[in-house]
Amino acid sequence: MKPAGHTAVMASRREPPDSLEFFPTPPWATRALMEHVFSHLGFSDDLQFSACWDPACGEGHMIEVLLEYFGGGGWGGDVFDYGSGYRVEDFLDERTVIGSPADGVRPEFIITNPPFRPAARFTLRAMELAPVVALLLRTQWLEGEDRYNTIFRDRPPTLYAPFVERVPMVKGRWDPKASTATAYAWFVWVRGRAPMAPFLIPPGRRKALTRSDDARRFEQIAPAPLLQAAE
Ligand SMILES: C[S@@+](CC[C@H](N)C(=O)[O-])C[C@H]1O[C@@H](n2cnc3c(N)ncnc32)[C@H](O)[C@@H]1O
């Protein structure tokens, strides 16, 4: 099963409003989930038969990397139409259809980099819909009384996996040369599994997990002011 649409992230770009917090994930940070965090959880074999969904997929920087690993395929959707061919839908809307666009199969894995402001609502909804949820979030997301009360007190993550190195994310594009002072972690919930000790994603992943064709697949050539003006 392939996702609904998409050939390259720069196909026919449209600029989203700032409020949607479009910060594409560097491909290597998604591979770190698959190759380090999921293997630490012992998932390697399950991935052969499972399907995944990125319900806030933007231009596909994360879902296209996930499809390198998930034998059961996967698909992406986003509330904004970036022009990349993914399903356009609001993950937080209860009327959104849950199954795959191809055959209605429900995902075993929901994996995304959710917008920061509604991330708690994303988390609770994702946990209702799939047995495994993996979210890439700032490490500071662990803090805060509201999140403690709504999420962490009763639903501690099965695995909290902070990156030892920084994961630079910039608005609207993947810039392989960017740097950042913000720290990120994968938060993973596995239904029915007790929390494990935190797992540190080892350094050197950016270099080791960046592939030679990532630039061709994921770097954006230029913004699209003409398209924006036309809308
Ligand atoms: C931080 S970006 C992540 C994009 C992509 N997952 C990646 O990692 O490259 C957050 C995305 O959430 C989308 N988004 C915001 N609110 C949404 C909603 N209610 N339902 C679905 N997508 C939403 C935005 O349009 C944006 O593409």
The ligand as an SDF file (V2000), in Angstrom:
LIG
                    3D

 27 29  0  0  0  0  0  0  0  0999 V2000
    5.4100   20.2130   12.6960 C   0  0  0  0  0  0  0  0  0  0  0  0
    4.5740   19.9810   11.1470 S   0  0  0  0  0  0  0  0  0  0  0  0
    4.9320   18.2770   10.8150 C   0  0  0  0  0  0  0  0  0  0  0  0
    4.8450   17.8680    9.3750 C   0  0  0  0  0  0  0  0  0  0  0  0
    5.2910   16.4290    9.0730 C   0  0  0  0  0  0  0  0  0  0  0  0
    4.6790   15.4620    9.9680 N   0  0  0  0  0  0  0  0  0  0  0  0
    6.7900   16.3180    9.2020 C   0  0  0  0  0  0  0  0  0  0  0  0
    7.2360   15.7900   10.2350 O   0  0  0  0  0  0  0  0  0  0  0  0
    7.5140   16.7690    8.3220 O   0  0  0  0  0  0  0  0  0  0  0  0
    2.8780   19.9680   11.7530 C   0  0  0  0  0  0  0  0  0  0  0  0
    1.8400   19.7240   10.6770 C   0  0  0  0  0  0  0  0  0  0  0  0
    0.5620   19.6070   11.3210 O   0  0  0  0  0  0  0  0  0  0  0  0
   -0.4180   20.0540   10.4130 C   0  0  0  0  0  0  0  0  0  0  0  0
   -1.6470   20.2610   11.1880 N   0  0  0  0  0  0  0  0  0  0  0  0
   -1.9400   21.2670   12.0590 C   0  0  0  0  0  0  0  0  0  0  0  0
   -3.1530   21.0790   12.6020 N   0  0  0  0  0  0  0  0  0  0  0  0
   -3.6570   19.9280   12.0760 C   0  0  0  0  0  0  0  0  0  0  0  0
   -4.8620   19.1840   12.2460 C   0  0  0  0  0  0  0  0  0  0  0  0
   -5.8300   19.6070   13.0970 N   0  0  0  0  0  0  0  0  0  0  0  0
   -5.0360   18.0380   11.5550 N   0  0  0  0  0  0  0  0  0  0  0  0
   -4.0790   17.5970   10.6860 C   0  0  0  0  0  0  0  0  0  0  0  0
   -2.9170   18.2660   10.4770 N   0  0  0  0  0  0  0  0  0  0  0  0
   -2.7020   19.3990   11.1570 C   0  0  0  0  0  0  0  0  0  0  0  0
    0.2200   21.2900    9.7930 C   0  0  0  0  0  0  0  0  0  0  0  0
   -0.3740   21.6600    8.5690 O   0  0  0  0  0  0  0  0  0  0  0  0
    1.6700   20.8170    9.6250 C   0  0  0  0  0  0  0  0  0  0  0  0
    1.8630   20.2650    8.3620 O   0  0  0  0  0  0  0  0  0  0  0  0
  1  2  1  0
  2  3  1  0
  2 10  1  0
  3  4  1  0
  4  5  1  0
  5  6  1  0
  5  7  1  0
  7  8  2  0
  7  9  1  0
 10 11  1  0
 11 12  1  0
 11 26  1  0
 12 13  1  0
 13 14  1  0
 13 24  1  0
 14 15  1  0
 14 23  1  0
 15 16  2  0
 16 17  1  0
 17 18  1  0
 17 23  2  0
 18 19  1  0
 18 20  2  0
 20 21  1  0
 21 22  2  0
 22 23  1  0
 24 25  1  0
 24 26  1  0
 26 27  1  0
M  CHG  2   2   1   9  -1
M  END
$$$$
